Amino acid sequence: MLYISQRNQLLANKVVHTNSDIMYAGVVAGNNTGEAWVDDLSDPAFCMVWSEYLSGFHFMGTCCEHINGGRLRAFIDGVIVPFLKGKGVDSFAFSCDHRAWFLIICEMLPHEMKKGKQYVFRLMDKSHVNTELILPIGYEMLELNMGFASGELARMENYGAIHTEIEKTWGCIDKFLELGKGFVAVCDGVICGFASTHMRYKYTYSFGTEIYNTHKRKGLSSFLTMTLLGAVISESADVWWDCGEGNVASQKTAQKVGLTFSHEYEIGWFDIK
């Protein structure tokens, strides 16, 4: 049986380890939106984490072999499936701290499982960071700082999309302003794209970028990401860049700004009825 737990650094200290996914670790620590279920409320060793932003689960902790397969299936069918349906999510997606766990969980869940891979890029060497990228002509870059929610940016087209993005992963603008960073590109009073920190665990950030409509393929994504990377480096922080194996554009952006491929991991998902 798994029990819903309060998310904070005390829980993170018990279940987040070297192999844990930083994006889900931020949820466990209470920085980012989601939920956490544990095997023991007083001394948890195993945690099942839901990320509101990623719409997926991650299994983390010190072990999962002692989890009873029948109970896990009953928990997912009886608790998690209604939880997902209530959010309008039509599939159960998950990853694990260790590949061995992934295989165990797949065996525990006798559904028609689909599988894929995620690639992670990290900041291996600061000297590799590309600082020579140039903001395309006609664009202006602005920081998502204390005034962006009530100042000039708040009146621009596409502001609502950025506001929604931030609230979905951080919960509220104030938490983003306290723990996160971001930059936007503007042209003729329109927000054309952004790069921001989506999740944070201690001093490691995950990045997210989005360029809108006709402004794609002009170098905005790389420039905004490079600027965000520089802001993170100035705090002696680290980066976790995560993208799907089929997202070649994201992989190229990571490499262009100076990030290095770190590792890959498997994800699994099945449709819920």
C-alpha contacts under 8 A as a table, 3 or more apart, distances in Angstrom:
res1	aa1	res2	aa2	distance
1	M	39	D	6.45
1	M	71	R	6.26
1	M	72	L	7.06
1	M	75	F	6.96
2	L	37	W	5.55
2	L	38	V	5.16
2	L	39	D	4.84
2	L	40	D	7.42
2	L	75	F	7.50
3	Y	37	W	4.99
3	Y	38	V	5.26
3	Y	39	D	6.38
3	Y	40	D	7.13
3	Y	41	L	6.88
4	I	35	E	7.36
4	I	36	A	5.74
4	I	37	W	4.15
4	I	38	V	6.35
5	S	35	E	7.69
5	S	36	A	5.62
5	S	37	W	5.52
5	S	38	V	6.41
5	S	41	L	6.73
6	Q	11	L	7.69
6	Q	36	A	7.36
7	R	11	L	6.37
7	R	12	A	7.75
7	R	27	V	7.20
7	R	28	V	5.07
7	R	29	A	5.56
7	R	30	G	4.91
7	R	35	E	7.38
7	R	36	A	6.72
8	N	11	L	5.56
8	N	12	A	6.41
8	N	28	V	6.16
8	N	29	A	4.15
8	N	30	G	4.82
9	Q	12	A	4.76
9	Q	13	N	6.01
9	Q	28	V	7.36
9	Q	29	A	4.53
9	Q	30	G	7.17
10	L	13	N	5.23
10	L	14	K	6.83
10	L	29	A	7.63
11	L	14	K	5.35
11	L	15	V	6.50
11	L	28	V	6.83
11	L	29	A	6.91
11	L	44	P	7.74
12	A	15	V	5.34
12	A	16	V	5.16
12	A	25	A	6.90
12	A	28	V	5.63
12	A	29	A	5.33
13	N	16	V	6.02
14	K	43	D	7.96
14	K	44	P	6.79
14	K	45	A	6.73
14	K	61	G	7.36
15	V	44	P	7.17
15	V	45	A	6.01
15	V	46	F	6.45
15	V	47	C	6.64
15	V	60	M	6.27
15	V	61	G	4.14
15	V	62	T	6.62
16	V	20	S	5.80
16	V	25	A	6.30
16	V	60	M	6.70
16	V	61	G	6.09
17	H	20	S	5.32
17	H	60	M	7.95
17	H	61	G	6.94
17	H	62	T	7.84
19	N	97	D	5.39
19	N	98	H	6.96
20	S	24	Y	7.77
20	S	25	A	6.87
20	S	60	M	6.35
20	S	96	C	7.79
20	S	97	D	5.01
21	D	24	Y	5.57
21	D	25	A	6.16
21	D	58	H	7.83
21	D	97	D	6.87
22	I	25	A	4.76
22	I	26	G	6.26
22	I	199	M	7.69
22	I	200	R	7.22
22	I	201	Y	6.15
22	I	204	T	7.37
22	I	205	Y	7.81
22	I	206	S	7.48
22	I	240	W	7.08
23	M	26	G	5.51
23	M	27	V	7.08
23	M	199	M	5.45
23	M	200	R	6.85
23	M	201	Y	7.47
23	M	206	S	6.53
24	Y	27	V	5.07
24	Y	28	V	6.48
24	Y	49	V	6.63
24	Y	50	W	7.55
24	Y	51	S	6.42
24	Y	58	H	6.76
25	A	28	V	5.02
25	A	29	A	6.22
25	A	200	R	7.88
25	A	201	Y	5.98
26	G	29	A	5.18
26	G	30	G	6.38
26	G	31	N	5.27
26	G	32	N	5.58
26	G	199	M	5.86
26	G	200	R	5.09
26	G	201	Y	4.57
27	V	30	G	5.18
27	V	31	N	5.74
27	V	32	N	4.57
27	V	33	T	5.86
27	V	34	G	5.79
27	V	35	E	7.20
27	V	36	A	7.92
27	V	49	V	7.44
27	V	50	W	7.75
27	V	51	S	6.55
27	V	199	M	7.94
28	V	31	N	7.62
28	V	32	N	7.95
28	V	35	E	7.58
28	V	36	A	6.50
28	V	49	V	7.04
29	A	32	N	7.79
29	A	201	Y	7.10
30	G	33	T	7.30
31	N	170	W	6.72
31	N	175	K	7.80
31	N	179	L	7.91
31	N	199	M	7.44
31	N	200	R	6.66
31	N	201	Y	7.44
32	N	51	S	7.87
32	N	169	T	5.56
32	N	170	W	4.68
32	N	171	G	6.67
32	N	199	M	6.26
32	N	200	R	7.49
33	T	51	S	6.29
33	T	52	E	5.50
33	T	53	Y	7.05
33	T	168	K	6.92
33	T	169	T	5.43
33	T	170	W	5.74
33	T	171	G	5.66
34	G	49	V	7.34
34	G	50	W	5.17
34	G	51	S	4.51
34	G	52	E	4.78
34	G	53	Y	7.78
35	E	49	V	5.92
35	E	50	W	5.07
35	E	51	S	6.88
35	E	52	E	7.95
36	A	47	C	6.56
36	A	48	M	5.71
36	A	49	V	4.49
36	A	50	W	6.20
37	W	47	C	5.59
37	W	48	M	5.12
37	W	49	V	6.45
38	V	41	L	6.46
38	V	44	P	5.83
38	V	45	A	7.47
38	V	46	F	5.67
38	V	47	C	4.47
38	V	48	M	6.37
39	D	44	P	5.71
39	D	45	A	6.75
39	D	46	F	5.65
39	D	47	C	6.72
40	D	43	D	5.47
40	D	44	P	4.51
40	D	45	A	7.22
40	D	46	F	7.92
41	L	44	P	5.85
44	P	47	C	7.25
45	A	61	G	5.35
45	A	62	T	5.58
45	A	63	C	6.86
46	F	59	F	7.43
46	F	60	M	5.98
46	F	61	G	4.42
46	F	62	T	6.32
46	F	63	C	6.34
46	F	64	C	6.49
47	C	59	F	5.84
47	C	60	M	5.27
47	C	61	G	5.84
48	M	57	F	6.63
48	M	58	H	5.79
48	M	59	F	4.68
48	M	60	M	6.48
49	V	57	F	5.24
49	V	58	H	5.12
49	V	59	F	6.38
49	V	60	M	7.74
50	W	55	S	7.09
50	W	56	G	5.75
50	W	57	F	4.52
50	W	58	H	6.71
51	S	54	L	5.28
51	S	55	S	5.60
51	S	56	G	5.72
51	S	57	F	6.41
52	E	55	S	5.18
52	E	56	G	7.46
52	E	168	K	6.75
52	E	169	T	6.69
53	Y	168	K	5.63
53	Y	169	T	4.99
55	S	89	V	7.57
55	S	93	A	7.61
56	G	92	F	6.86
56	G	93	A	4.92
56	G	94	F	5.61
57	F	92	F	7.77
57	F	93	A	6.06
57	F	94	F	4.48
57	F	95	S	6.50
58	H	94	F	5.34
58	H	95	S	4.82
58	H	96	C	5.36
58	H	97	D	7.58
59	F	94	F	7.52
59	F	95	S	6.42
59	F	96	C	4.64
59	F	97	D	6.28
60	M	63	C	7.81
60	M	96	C	6.15
60	M	97	D	5.22
61	G	64	C	7.60
61	G	97	D	7.51
63	C	66	H	7.29
64	C	67	I	5.49
64	C	101	W	6.65
65	E	101	W	7.75
65	E	104	I	7.69
67	I	71	R	7.81
67	I	72	L	7.12
68	N	71	R	5.36
68	N	72	L	6.15
69	G	72	L	5.07
69	G	73	R	6.16
69	G	108	M	4.93
69	G	109	L	7.70
70	G	73	R	5.21
70	G	74	A	6.19
70	G	108	M	7.37
71	R	74	A	5.00
71	R	75	F	5.98
72	L	75	F	4.99
72	L	76	I	6.14
72	L	108	M	7.49
73	R	76	I	5.16
73	R	77	D	6.03
73	R	108	M	6.93
73	R	109	L	6.24
74	A	77	D	5.12
74	A	78	G	5.68
74	A	79	V	7.96
75	F	78	G	5.17
75	F	79	V	5.40
75	F	80	I	6.69
76	I	79	V	5.47
76	I	80	I	4.53
76	I	81	V	5.95
77	D	80	I	6.12
77	D	81	V	5.32
77	D	82	P	7.68
78	G	81	V	6.48
78	G	82	P	6.90
79	V	82	P	5.75
79	V	83	F	6.18
80	I	83	F	4.77
80	I	84	L	6.09
81	V	84	L	5.14
81	V	85	K	6.13
81	V	92	F	7.76
81	V	272	I	6.95
82	P	85	K	5.00
82	P	86	G	6.03
83	F	86	G	5.26
83	F	87	K	6.73
84	L	87	K	5.15
84	L	88	G	6.33
84	L	89	V	5.09
84	L	90	D	7.00
84	L	91	S	7.73
84	L	92	F	7.78
85	K	88	G	4.90
85	K	89	V	5.53
85	K	90	D	6.61
86	G	89	V	7.58
90	D	271	D	5.98
90	D	272	I	5.60
90	D	273	K	7.54
91	S	269	W	6.54
91	S	270	F	5.51
91	S	271	D	4.19
91	S	272	I	5.11
92	F	269	W	5.31
92	F	270	F	5.51
92	F	271	D	6.37
92	F	272	I	6.69
93	A	267	I	7.10
93	A	268	G	5.65
93	A	269	W	4.08
93	A	270	F	6.73
94	F	267	I	5.70
94	F	268	G	5.47
94	F	269	W	6.29
95	S	102	F	6.67
95	S	265	Y	7.79
95	S	266	E	6.35
95	S	267	I	4.78
95	S	268	G	6.55
96	C	99	R	6.75
96	C	101	W	6.19
96	C	102	F	5.54
96	C	266	E	7.95
96	C	267	I	7.91
97	D	101	W	7.16
98	H	101	W	5.26
98	H	102	F	6.52
99	R	102	F	4.90
99	R	103	L	6.48
99	R	265	Y	7.38
99	R	266	E	7.32
100	A	103	L	5.33
100	A	104	I	6.40
101	W	104	I	4.94
101	W	105	I	6.05
102	F	105	I	5.21
102	F	106	C	6.12
102	F	266	E	7.55
103	L	106	C	5.09
103	L	107	E	6.34
104	I	107	E	5.19
104	I	108	M	6.31
105	I	108	M	4.92
105	I	109	L	6.29
106	C	109	L	5.28
106	C	110	P	7.08
106	C	113	M	7.59
106	C	268	G	7.82
107	E	110	P	6.22
110	P	113	M	7.84
111	H	270	F	6.59
112	E	270	F	6.10
112	E	271	D	7.99
113	M	268	G	6.44
113	M	269	W	5.73
113	M	270	F	5.07
114	K	268	G	5.56
114	K	269	W	5.32
114	K	270	F	6.11
115	K	266	E	6.94
115	K	267	I	5.67
115	K	268	G	4.43
115	K	269	W	6.50
116	G	245	E	7.63
116	G	266	E	5.74
116	G	267	I	5.29
116	G	268	G	6.46
117	K	244	G	6.25
117	K	245	E	5.64
117	K	264	E	6.54
117	K	265	Y	5.63
117	K	266	E	4.57
117	K	267	I	5.87
118	Q	242	D	6.69
118	Q	243	C	5.61
118	Q	244	G	4.48
118	Q	245	E	5.50
118	Q	264	E	5.48
118	Q	265	Y	5.46
118	Q	266	E	6.32
118	Q	267	I	7.17
119	Y	242	D	5.72
119	Y	243	C	5.43
119	Y	244	G	6.05
119	Y	245	E	6.14
119	Y	261	F	7.38
119	Y	262	S	7.72
119	Y	263	H	6.14
119	Y	264	E	4.49
119	Y	265	Y	6.79
120	V	240	W	6.65
120	V	241	W	5.47
120	V	242	D	4.60
120	V	243	C	6.67
120	V	261	F	6.09
120	V	262	S	5.54
120	V	263	H	5.46
120	V	264	E	5.96
121	F	239	V	7.90
121	F	240	W	6.16
121	F	241	W	4.95
121	F	242	D	6.53
121	F	254	A	6.86
121	F	259	L	5.82
121	F	260	T	5.14
121	F	261	F	4.27
121	F	262	S	5.06
121	F	263	H	7.25
122	R	238	D	7.49
122	R	239	V	5.49
122	R	240	W	5.36
122	R	241	W	6.34
122	R	259	L	5.42
122	R	260	T	5.42
122	R	261	F	6.42
122	R	262	S	5.90
123	L	126	K	6.67
123	L	238	D	6.34
123	L	239	V	5.78
123	L	240	W	7.78
123	L	258	G	7.38
123	L	259	L	5.04
123	L	260	T	6.27
124	M	259	L	6.89
124	M	260	T	6.19
125	D	128	H	5.61
125	D	129	V	7.52
126	K	129	V	5.50
126	K	233	I	7.91
126	K	258	G	7.93
128	H	258	G	5.01
128	H	259	L	7.48
129	V	226	M	7.81
129	V	257	V	5.69
129	V	258	G	4.13
129	V	259	L	7.03
130	N	133	L	6.83
130	N	226	M	6.98
130	N	256	K	7.03
130	N	257	V	4.91
130	N	258	G	5.49
131	T	226	M	6.90
131	T	257	V	7.72
133	L	222	S	7.47
133	L	223	F	5.77
133	L	226	M	7.57
134	I	223	F	6.41
135	L	139	Y	6.88
135	L	140	E	7.74
135	L	141	M	7.95
135	L	219	G	7.45
135	L	220	L	6.73
135	L	223	F	6.05
136	P	139	Y	6.08
136	P	218	K	6.95
136	P	219	G	6.84
136	P	220	L	6.96
138	G	187	C	6.39
139	Y	185	A	6.26
139	Y	186	V	5.53
139	Y	187	C	4.94
140	E	185	A	5.59
140	E	186	V	5.07
140	E	187	C	6.41
141	M	183	F	6.72
141	M	184	V	5.63
141	M	185	A	4.58
141	M	186	V	6.17
141	M	224	L	7.98
142	L	183	F	5.63
142	L	184	V	5.37
142	L	185	A	6.49
142	L	186	V	7.45
143	E	148	F	7.87
143	E	182	G	6.00
143	E	183	F	4.36
143	E	184	V	6.35
144	L	147	G	7.64
144	L	148	F	5.58
144	L	177	L	7.93
144	L	181	K	6.76
144	L	182	G	5.10
144	L	183	F	5.42
144	L	184	V	7.12
145	N	148	F	5.63
145	N	177	L	6.55
145	N	181	K	7.74
145	N	182	G	7.80
146	M	149	A	7.25
146	M	177	L	6.53
147	G	150	S	5.70
147	G	151	G	5.36
148	F	151	G	5.21
148	F	152	E	6.87
148	F	153	L	5.53
148	F	154	A	6.26
149	A	153	L	7.13
149	A	154	A	5.52
149	A	173	I	7.77
150	S	153	L	7.52
150	S	154	A	5.63
151	G	154	A	5.67
151	G	155	R	7.43
152	E	155	R	5.73
152	E	156	M	7.10
153	L	156	M	5.28
153	L	159	Y	6.60
153	L	191	I	7.74
154	A	159	Y	5.78
154	A	160	G	7.91
155	R	159	Y	7.15
156	M	159	Y	5.70
156	M	189	G	5.93
156	M	190	V	5.41
156	M	191	I	6.34
157	E	160	G	7.58
157	E	189	G	7.37
157	E	190	V	5.02
157	E	191	I	5.93
158	N	161	A	5.31
158	N	162	I	6.77
158	N	190	V	7.02
158	N	191	I	5.66
158	N	192	C	7.58
159	Y	162	I	5.31
159	Y	163	H	6.17
159	Y	191	I	6.72
160	G	163	H	5.01
160	G	164	T	6.08
161	A	164	T	5.19
161	A	165	E	6.16
162	I	165	E	4.97
162	I	166	I	6.20
162	I	194	F	7.85
163	H	166	I	5.29
163	H	167	E	6.24
163	H	173	I	7.61
164	T	167	E	5.16
164	T	168	K	6.08
165	E	168	K	5.28
165	E	169	T	6.62
166	I	169	T	5.54
166	I	170	W	5.74
166	I	171	G	7.22
166	I	172	C	7.00
166	I	173	I	6.60
166	I	176	F	6.98
166	I	198	H	7.50
167	E	170	W	5.27
167	E	171	G	4.49
167	E	172	C	4.74
167	E	173	I	6.24
168	K	171	G	5.70
168	K	172	C	7.89
169	T	198	H	6.26
169	T	199	M	7.06
170	W	173	I	7.22
170	W	175	K	6.20
170	W	176	F	5.82
170	W	198	H	7.45
170	W	199	M	7.54
171	G	175	K	7.16
172	C	175	K	5.65
172	C	176	F	6.72
173	I	176	F	5.14
173	I	177	L	6.21
174	D	177	L	5.07
174	D	178	E	6.19
175	K	178	E	4.98
175	K	179	L	5.98
175	K	180	G	7.55
176	F	179	L	5.22
176	F	180	G	4.67
176	F	181	K	7.20
177	L	180	G	5.66
177	L	181	K	6.98
179	L	200	R	7.47
180	G	196	S	7.47
180	G	197	T	5.59
180	G	198	H	7.48
180	G	199	M	7.89
180	G	200	R	7.51
181	K	196	S	5.66
181	K	197	T	5.55
181	K	228	L	7.24
181	K	231	A	7.90
182	G	194	F	7.20
182	G	195	A	5.61
182	G	196	S	3.88
182	G	197	T	6.27
182	G	228	L	6.40
183	F	194	F	5.63
183	F	195	A	5.50
183	F	196	S	6.31
183	F	224	L	6.42
183	F	227	T	7.74
183	F	228	L	6.87
184	V	191	I	6.73
184	V	192	C	7.34
184	V	193	G	5.65
184	V	194	F	4.13
184	V	195	A	6.48
184	V	224	L	7.14
185	A	191	I	5.93
185	A	192	C	5.45
185	A	193	G	5.40
185	A	194	F	6.18
185	A	220	L	7.27
185	A	224	L	7.52
186	V	189	G	6.35
186	V	190	V	5.49
186	V	191	I	4.56
186	V	192	C	5.47
186	V	193	G	7.50
187	C	190	V	5.33
187	C	191	I	6.62
187	C	192	C	6.65
191	I	194	F	7.92
192	C	211	I	6.04
192	C	212	Y	5.42
192	C	213	N	7.92
192	C	215	H	6.28
193	G	209	T	7.48
193	G	210	E	5.39
193	G	211	I	4.01
193	G	212	Y	5.58
193	G	215	H	7.82
193	G	220	L	7.43
193	G	221	S	7.54
194	F	209	T	5.63
194	F	210	E	5.57
194	F	211	I	6.47
194	F	221	S	7.49
194	F	224	L	6.76
195	A	207	F	7.07
195	A	208	G	5.69
195	A	209	T	4.26
195	A	210	E	6.67
195	A	221	S	7.20
195	A	224	L	5.61
195	A	225	T	5.73
195	A	228	L	6.86
196	S	207	F	5.78
196	S	208	G	5.49
196	S	209	T	6.49
196	S	228	L	7.00
197	T	200	R	7.40
197	T	205	Y	6.01
197	T	206	S	5.58
197	T	207	F	4.51
197	T	208	G	6.12
198	H	205	Y	7.22
198	H	206	S	5.55
198	H	207	F	5.48
198	H	208	G	5.88
199	M	205	Y	5.71
199	M	206	S	5.15
199	M	207	F	7.36
200	R	203	Y	6.96
200	R	204	T	5.69
200	R	205	Y	4.52
200	R	206	S	6.40
201	Y	204	T	5.37
201	Y	205	Y	6.64
203	Y	236	S	7.91
203	Y	237	A	4.96
203	Y	238	D	6.22
204	T	237	A	5.74
204	T	238	D	4.51
204	T	239	V	5.43
204	T	240	W	6.80
205	Y	237	A	7.56
205	Y	238	D	6.31
205	Y	239	V	5.03
205	Y	240	W	5.90
206	S	239	V	5.84
206	S	240	W	4.61
206	S	241	W	5.61
206	S	242	D	7.46
207	F	239	V	7.47
207	F	240	W	6.95
207	F	241	W	5.90
207	F	242	D	7.99
209	T	221	S	6.56
209	T	225	T	7.35
210	E	221	S	7.15
211	I	215	H	6.40
211	I	216	K	5.68
211	I	220	L	7.28
211	I	221	S	6.53
212	Y	215	H	5.82
212	Y	216	K	6.44
213	N	216	K	6.26
215	H	218	K	6.36
215	H	220	L	7.68
216	K	219	G	7.53
216	K	220	L	7.27
216	K	221	S	7.94
217	R	220	L	7.45
219	G	222	S	5.53
219	G	223	F	6.25
220	L	223	F	5.17
220	L	224	L	6.00
221	S	224	L	5.35
221	S	225	T	6.00
221	S	253	T	7.27
222	S	225	T	5.11
222	S	226	M	5.97
222	S	253	T	5.66
222	S	256	K	7.01
222	S	257	V	6.46
223	F	226	M	5.07
223	F	227	T	6.22
224	L	227	T	5.10
224	L	228	L	6.17
225	T	228	L	5.03
225	T	229	L	5.96
225	T	257	V	7.14
226	M	229	L	5.00
226	M	230	G	6.20
226	M	257	V	5.54
227	T	230	G	5.11
227	T	231	A	6.41
228	L	231	A	5.08
228	L	232	V	6.33
229	L	232	V	5.11
229	L	233	I	6.12
229	L	239	V	7.88
230	G	233	I	5.06
230	G	234	S	6.19
231	A	234	S	5.24
231	A	235	E	7.02
232	V	235	E	5.46
232	V	236	S	6.74
232	V	237	A	5.50
232	V	238	D	7.09
232	V	239	V	7.88
233	I	236	S	4.87
233	I	237	A	5.49
233	I	238	D	7.12
234	S	237	A	7.48
241	W	254	A	7.18
243	C	247	N	6.34
243	C	250	S	6.50
243	C	251	Q	6.94
244	G	247	N	5.23
245	E	248	V	7.18
247	N	250	S	5.59
247	N	251	Q	6.53
248	V	251	Q	5.03
248	V	252	K	6.13
249	A	252	K	5.16
249	A	253	T	6.25
250	S	253	T	5.10
250	S	254	A	6.28
251	Q	254	A	5.21
251	Q	255	Q	6.38
252	K	255	Q	5.17
252	K	256	K	5.93
253	T	256	K	4.99
253	T	257	V	6.35
254	A	257	V	5.64
254	A	258	G	6.59
254	A	259	L	5.29
254	A	260	T	7.47
255	Q	258	G	5.17
255	Q	259	L	5.07
255	Q	260	T	6.22
255	Q	261	F	7.90
256	K	259	L	7.40
